[in-house]
Amino acid sequence: MAKEEKKPFRESMAEWRRFIYNPNSGEFLGRTAKSWGLILLFYLVFYGFLAALFTFTMWVMLQTLSSDIPKYRDRISSPGLMISPKPATALEFLLEKNNSKSYESYVSALHKFLGAYNESEQSESILCTPGQLFEQEESVKKACHFNRSSLGPCSGLEDATFGYAKGTPCVIIKMNRIIGLKPQGDPHIECKPKEENKTQIAYFPSRGRIDLMYFPYYGKRLHPGYLQPLVAVQLTFNTVSTKDEVTVDCKIMGSDNLRNEDDRDKFLGRVSFKFQISE
């Protein structure tokens, strides 16, 4: 079998130039201008149709959604609990009674958090009827006034250090917001120390009560100025040792439709925090 003769370099380059542009037939990359025009037109129409179909599909889907209220809210039916101040690590407070720097950040965080509950920040809120749900039909909802002074010594109005300087620290507890939630019964916060006879707990407002007049919540856009009701707990430690630990477990109680037990979510209706106390 004869060996295939290799083409000269100039001949190969000439063939490539003719492929890129053939002056005799007017072809560019093997196609005439008409052929390229038809291909470009086809893809323009094809991808234009896909873009239009996608845009129409998105428009139809958006018509089923509301900008004010999430369409699907069945996955979160009961609120979780959060606390303020929030320690940097694992909800563990480090408190040295004779060292103001140990609680300085906690006091600062509480003042910042409660700033939204000042009278000057609630100028648009109204006085509501205690003990009953405040359901509204208006397009823009009114927010019920929360009296910061109801937090007593944990309000920061009587004691600027929220009890930390005296070794009787305050912790503020709030429920997470859930649109449309209507608690039943008499919801309140109940806290218990895991270690017996180490801590006394005082509640503000009395009994840790969460008033129904702050519900339901209608969403950020429909309910401007809304503030969650707060419950403050003040801890008095019955410990004589120079170093000790106290763990407190708080739950939502008194309402049939507010859960406080869930193996998959440890913050559902409850929260635990720990104080490490030293002299």
C-alpha positions in Angstrom: 0.0 0.0 0.0 1.5 3.3 -1.1 2.2 5.8 1.6 -0.1 8.9 1.5 1.7 11.8 0.1 1.9 14.7 2.6 0.6 18.0 1.2 3.0 21.0 1.0 2.6 23.5 3.8 1.6 26.3 1.4 -1.2 24.1 -0.1 -2.6 23.3 3.4 -2.6 27.0 4.3 -4.3 27.9 1.0 -7.1 25.3 1.8 -7.6 26.8 5.3 -7.8 30.3 3.8 -10.4 29.1 1.3 -12.4 27.5 4.1 -12.4 30.6 6.2 -13.4 32.7 3.2 -13.9 31.5 -0.3 -13.9 34.5 -2.7 -15.3 32.5 -5.6 -18.5 31.3 -3.8 -18.6 34.1 -1.1 -18.7 31.5 1.6 -17.5 32.2 5.2 -16.6 29.1 7.2 -18.3 26.9 4.7 -21.6 28.9 4.6 -23.0 31.7 2.5 -24.3 34.9 4.0 -27.9 33.7 3.4 -27.2 30.4 5.2 -25.7 32.2 8.2 -28.6 34.6 8.2 -31.1 31.8 8.3 -29.3 30.0 11.1 -29.0 33.2 13.2 -32.7 33.9 12.6 -33.6 30.4 13.7 -31.7 30.6 17.0 -32.9 34.1 17.6 -36.6 33.0 17.3 -35.9 29.8 19.3 -34.2 31.4 22.3 -36.6 34.3 22.2 -39.4 31.9 22.5 -37.7 30.1 25.5 -37.1 33.5 27.2 -40.7 34.5 26.6 -42.0 31.2 28.0 -39.8 31.5 31.1 -41.0 35.1 31.7 -44.6 34.1 31.3 -44.2 31.2 33.7 -42.6 33.4 36.3 -45.3 36.0 35.9 -48.1 33.4 36.4 -46.3 32.1 39.5 -45.9 35.6 41.0 -49.6 36.2 40.6 -50.2 33.5 43.2 -47.9 35.1 45.8 -48.5 38.0 48.1 -45.8 40.5 48.8 -47.2 40.9 52.3 -47.8 37.4 53.6 -46.0 34.1 52.8 -48.2 31.7 50.8 -47.1 28.6 52.8 -46.8 28.9 56.5 -47.6 25.4 57.8 -44.0 24.4 58.6 -43.8 26.9 61.5 -46.9 26.8 63.5 -45.5 27.6 66.9 -42.9 30.2 67.8 -39.5 29.7 69.3 -38.1 31.7 72.2 -35.0 33.9 72.1 -33.3 35.9 74.8 -31.5 39.2 75.2 -28.7 39.8 75.9 -27.3 36.9 73.8 -23.9 35.7 75.0 -21.2 35.1 72.5 -21.0 31.4 73.1 -23.8 28.8 73.5 -26.1 31.0 75.7 -23.6 30.9 78.6 -23.3 34.0 80.7 -20.0 34.7 82.4 -20.6 36.9 85.4 -18.0 38.1 87.9 -19.8 40.0 90.6 -16.8 42.3 91.4 -15.8 42.9 87.9 -18.0 45.4 85.9 -16.2 44.6 82.6 -17.6 41.0 82.8 -21.1 42.2 82.3 -20.5 45.5 80.5 -21.4 44.0 77.1 -24.6 42.4 78.5 -25.8 45.8 79.8 -25.0 47.5 76.5 -26.8 44.9 74.5 -29.9 45.3 76.7 -30.0 49.0 76.4 -29.7 48.7 72.6 -32.4 46.0 72.4 -34.9 47.9 74.6 -34.2 51.2 72.7 -37.1 50.3 70.3 -39.4 50.1 73.3 -38.8 53.7 74.4 -41.8 56.0 74.4 -40.3 58.2 71.7 -40.1 55.2 69.4 -43.7 54.2 69.9 -45.4 57.5 68.9 -47.5 55.7 66.3 -48.6 52.8 68.6 -52.0 52.8 70.3 -53.4 51.6 73.6 -55.2 48.3 73.2 -57.6 46.3 75.3 -55.7 43.9 77.5 -56.6 40.2 77.5 -58.1 39.9 74.0 -56.8 39.4 70.5 -56.5 42.6 68.4 -57.8 41.6 65.0 -57.9 44.3 62.4 -59.5 44.8 59.0 -57.7 47.9 57.9 -55.1 47.6 55.2 -52.4 49.2 57.4 -52.5 47.7 60.9 -52.0 49.5 64.1 -49.3 48.4 66.7 -50.2 48.0 70.3 -48.1 50.0 72.8 -45.8 48.1 75.0 -45.0 49.8 78.3 -41.3 49.4 78.9 -41.7 50.2 82.6 -43.8 47.0 82.9 -40.4 45.2 83.0 -39.8 46.7 86.4 -36.1 46.5 87.5 -35.3 44.8 84.2 -36.5 47.8 82.2 -33.2 49.7 82.6 -35.2 52.7 83.7 -34.8 52.1 87.4 -31.5 50.3 87.3 -29.2 51.2 84.4 -27.2 47.9 84.9 -30.3 45.7 84.8 -29.3 44.1 88.2 -25.9 42.9 86.9 -24.0 45.2 89.2 -25.9 43.8 92.2 -25.4 40.2 91.2 -29.2 39.8 90.3 -29.0 39.8 86.5 -32.0 40.3 84.2 -32.7 38.3 81.0 -35.3 39.4 78.5 -37.4 36.7 76.7 -39.3 37.2 73.5 -41.3 35.0 71.2 -40.4 34.9 67.5 -42.9 36.5 65.2 -45.3 34.3 63.3 -47.8 35.9 60.9 -51.4 35.2 61.8 -50.6 33.5 65.1 -53.5 33.7 67.6 -52.5 32.2 71.0 -55.2 30.5 73.0 -55.8 30.6 76.7 -53.4 32.5 78.9 -49.9 32.3 77.5 -47.0 33.0 79.9 -43.4 32.2 80.3 -42.3 29.8 83.1 -38.7 29.4 84.0 -37.1 26.7 86.3 -33.5 26.3 87.4 -32.2 22.8 86.8 -30.3 23.0 90.1 -32.6 23.1 93.1 -32.4 25.8 95.7 -29.8 27.8 93.8 -31.9 30.5 92.2 -35.0 32.5 92.8 -36.8 33.9 89.8 -38.9 37.0 89.6 -41.1 37.8 86.5 -41.9 41.1 84.9 -44.7 41.6 84.0 -46.3 39.5 86.8 -46.4 35.8 86.2 -44.5 36.2 83.0 -47.7 36.9 81.2 -47.8 37.5 77.5 -50.9 39.6 76.7 -53.2 38.5 73.8 -53.6 42.1 72.6 -50.3 41.9 70.8 -51.7 39.2 68.5 -52.1 38.5 65.6 -49.1 39.8 63.8 -49.8 40.7 60.2 -46.3 41.0 58.7 -43.6 43.6 58.3 -45.3 45.6 55.5 -48.8 45.5 56.8 -47.9 46.0 60.5 -45.3 48.7 60.7 -44.1 49.6 64.2 -45.1 46.2 65.6 -43.1 45.2 68.7 -43.2 41.7 70.3 -44.3 41.6 73.9 -41.5 40.9 76.3 -41.1 39.0 79.5 -38.1 39.7 81.8 -36.8 37.3 84.4 -34.5 38.5 87.2 -32.4 35.9 88.9 -31.3 36.0 92.5 -28.6 33.4 93.2 -28.6 31.4 96.5 -25.0 30.3 96.3 -22.3 30.9 98.8 -19.4 29.3 96.8 -17.0 31.6 95.0 -17.7 29.8 91.7 -20.9 28.1 90.6 -23.1 27.3 87.6 -26.8 27.8 87.3 -28.9 26.6 84.3 -32.4 28.0 83.7 -34.9 26.4 81.4 -37.8 28.6 80.2 -41.0 27.5 78.3 -44.2 28.9 76.9 -47.1 27.7 79.1 -50.8 28.1 79.3 -51.7 28.0 75.6 -53.0 24.9 73.8 -51.7 26.0 70.4 -48.2 27.0 71.5 -45.9 24.0 71.8 -42.8 23.7 74.0 -41.5 20.2 73.2 -39.9 19.2 69.9 -36.9 16.8 69.5 -36.0 18.4 66.2 -36.0 22.0 67.4 -34.7 22.8 70.8 -35.8 26.4 70.6 -39.5 25.6 69.8 -41.4 27.2 72.6 -38.4 27.1 75.0 -34.9 28.3 75.6 -32.2 27.4 78.1 -29.3 29.5 79.3 -26.6 29.2 81.8 -24.9 31.5 84.3 -21.3 30.9 85.4 -20.9 33.0 88.5 -17.7 33.9 90.2 -16.6 36.5 92.8 
